[in-house]
Amino acid sequence: MLISNYKSFISKFVKNGYKFIFFDELNKSKSNQVILRHDIDLDIDLAYEMAIIENSMGIKSTYFFLLSNNSYNLISDKNKKLLIKIRELGHKISLHFDMMIYDNILEGFRREQEIFNQIFNEKINIVSIHRPKKDFLKSPDNFFNIPNSYEKEYMNNISYFADSGGSFRYGNPLNSNAFKNNQNIQLVIHPAWWMINGNSVNEIVEDVIKNKSEKIRSHFEKSIKTYNPNS
């Protein structure tokens, strides 16, 4: 996909009268609301680029970041500054929690919540779950000490669309009856599928890997004086 495609995609919601809201702003008595959610699994730079675009279009969204992962270092100086910039652009930042890596899920969440709040001077009031367990999805309400994006409040009587894996598995929301009838929508967008020009998921992921490799090489060049990749 292309950046221009994302702008066109979002603009159709705006033209259809949709208002972009945060999770805690949802009013079930109203229609034409879209909760725009971004689960950041691969790259924070792409999230920042998307945040700039959304700000220029006058919309807001919630960005969820992994604290425990092998794709990026959330608390590096550079990435911390990017998250703060995303927040300054009018968006919300919060935790994308991976429950699969913990034996004690609630204790793991408590620790990550505390770390995130402390580092970013934040008090998060919503969490998105990375790879949620099936048992969790059967009864997600009030699982944590704050709401999560899979609770009935955000899934029942509200249409859910996600581009997980690089495509909308349940159909393009723009072609849905929910969109045509101005029903409330929770829309999950992963920046990598839209901010990188590729004809397939493989091409996009390979491009992400290439960019990360170049950044790591540049970091090593600056950190290790005896390292010369051109020798």
Secondary structure, DSSP 8 states (H G I E B T S, - for coil): --HHHHHHHHHHHHHTT-EEE-GGG--TT--SEEEEEEEESS-HHHHHHHHHHHHHTT---EEEE-SS-SS--TTSHHHHHHHHHHHHTT-EEEEEEEGGG-SSHHHHHHHHHHHHHHHTT-----EEEES--HHHHHS-TT-SSS-BTTSHHHHTTSEEEE-GGGS-TT--GGGSHHHHTT--EEEE--THHHHS--SSHHHHHHHHHHHHHHHHHHHHHHH-TT--TT-
